[in-house]
Structures are given as C-alpha cells and as structure tokens.
Amino acid sequence: MPEASPQPLSPQDCLVALMIAVSASDQNIRTAELVKIESAVNLLPIFGAYDIDRMRVIADMVFDLFEQEDGLDALFGLIRNHLPERLNETAYALACDVAAADGSLREAELRLLEEIRYELDLDRLHAAAIERGARARHLRG
C-alpha cells in the first residue's frame, strides 16, 4: 500500500516546530519545556482546532532536521513558507516561553532565539518586549 503523502505544514505546525526546536536546541529536552509546549497547544486560541496528534509528527520532523548538516536552515525555510507573517511575533513569544520555562536560558537557546528573531524579521524593540514578558512570566519566587 503506498504511503500517504505528508500533510503540508499548517501555521500551527510551524509554531509547534519552533517550540520543539528551542527545547531541543541544547540537546536536552526538559520536562518544564515539554509541559510549556503542551499547555500552549492545549490552552491558546491559535491551537483551538489543532490536532494534538500532529505534535509527534512535527517533533520527529524537527529531530530529523537537527540530525542534518543544514537542518536548521531547512527548518527556517519551512517556517518562512508556511507561517503567515502576522504570526511571527506569536511564534517568537512561544519560543521565548519555552526557553524560559525551566528558569534558565542556555547558550544554545539564546543563539537559536537570536536566529529566530533574524529569520522572522522581528523589530528589535518588539522582540525585547516579548523577551521581557517571557522573563516576567517565568520568574521563580
């Protein structure tokens, strides 16, 4: 039986892919980051009609891309092709929330966030406000 062709990426798939990429960027996916991704998908209106089963497919895609030499470039190419520009700030906010979820930002996460800012062509002031909001939301006692 021929394999079904993969479904094209939805804007929500792109958001999930970026969140997973940030979590996997330091090669150690933390529970707090996974909980943050899952709660975003379960609670945010942008994911209202999203099929949660797609998360595994998208995660596998991100992990496969990260094993390739130019995998990050390929991921950004997919994001550019399938994420509407109006969701760029949403994508960055979700990425920042995942990076901040465990209470510390590692060098690999910071580098990837910088790359995401560049790839999504975010205004520096807007990006700083998004980063500050993520920091404020994830502050520990």
C-alpha positions in Angstrom: 0.0 0.0 0.0 1.5 3.4 -1.0 2.4 5.7 1.9 0.1 8.7 2.2 1.8 11.9 1.2 2.7 14.0 4.3 0.2 16.8 5.1 1.6 20.2 4.4 2.6 22.3 7.4 -0.1 24.4 9.0 0.7 27.6 10.7 0.1 25.8 14.0 2.6 23.1 12.9 5.2 25.9 12.4 4.6 27.2 15.9 4.9 23.7 17.4 8.1 23.1 15.3 9.7 26.3 16.6 8.8 25.5 20.2 10.3 22.0 19.9 13.4 23.4 18.2 14.0 25.7 21.1 13.6 22.9 23.6 15.9 20.6 21.6 18.5 23.2 20.9 20.7 22.3 23.8 20.2 18.6 23.2 18.4 18.1 26.5 14.6 18.5 26.3 13.4 19.3 29.8 10.1 18.4 31.4 9.3 22.0 32.1 9.7 22.8 28.4 7.5 19.9 27.3 4.8 21.0 29.8 5.0 24.5 28.4 4.6 23.3 24.8 1.7 21.0 25.7 -0.1 23.7 27.7 0.3 26.2 24.9 -1.2 23.8 22.4 -4.0 22.8 24.9 -4.9 26.4 26.0 -4.1 29.0 23.4 -6.8 30.1 21.0 -4.4 29.8 18.0 -4.4 26.0 18.6 -8.2 25.7 19.1 -8.7 23.3 16.1 -5.2 21.8 16.2 -4.9 18.0 16.1 -2.7 17.2 19.1 -1.5 14.0 17.4 0.4 16.2 14.9 2.8 17.2 17.7 4.6 13.8 17.4 4.9 14.1 13.6 6.3 17.6 13.9 8.6 16.6 16.7 10.0 13.8 14.6 10.4 16.2 11.7 12.4 18.7 13.9 14.6 15.9 15.3 15.3 14.5 11.8 16.2 18.0 10.5 18.5 18.6 13.5 20.5 15.5 12.5 21.2 17.0 9.1 24.0 19.5 8.5 21.8 22.2 7.2 18.7 21.2 9.2 18.2 24.5 10.9 18.2 26.3 7.6 15.7 23.8 6.2 13.5 24.3 9.3 13.6 28.1 8.8 12.8 27.6 5.1 9.7 25.6 6.1 8.7 28.2 8.6 9.1 31.0 6.0 6.9 29.1 3.5 4.1 28.1 5.9 3.9 30.6 8.7 1.9 33.8 7.9 3.9 36.9 8.8 1.1 38.0 11.1 2.1 35.1 13.4 5.8 36.0 13.6 5.5 37.7 17.0 3.3 34.9 18.3 6.0 32.4 17.1 8.7 34.3 18.9 6.7 34.7 22.1 6.0 30.9 22.2 9.7 30.2 21.6 10.7 32.6 24.4 8.2 31.0 26.8 9.7 27.5 26.1 13.3 28.8 26.5 12.3 30.4 29.9 10.1 27.6 31.1 12.9 25.8 33.1 14.1 29.0 34.8 17.4 29.4 32.9 18.5 30.3 29.4 21.3 28.3 28.0 23.8 29.5 25.3 22.3 27.2 22.6 18.8 28.5 23.4 19.9 32.2 23.3 21.6 31.6 19.9 18.5 29.9 18.5 16.3 32.8 19.8 18.6 35.2 18.1 18.4 33.3 14.8 14.6 33.1 15.1 14.4 36.9 15.6 16.5 37.3 12.5 14.6 34.8 10.4 11.2 36.2 11.4 12.5 39.7 10.7 11.2 41.0 14.1 11.6 44.6 15.1 14.3 44.7 17.9 12.1 46.7 20.2 9.2 44.3 19.8 11.4 41.3 20.4 12.8 42.9 23.6 9.3 43.4 24.9 8.4 39.8 24.1 11.6 38.6 25.8 10.8 40.7 28.9 7.3 39.3 29.1 8.6 35.8 29.0 11.1 36.6 31.7 8.4 38.1 33.9 6.1 35.2 33.4 8.7 32.6 34.3 10.4 34.3 37.3 11.0 32.0 40.2 10.0 33.1 43.7 
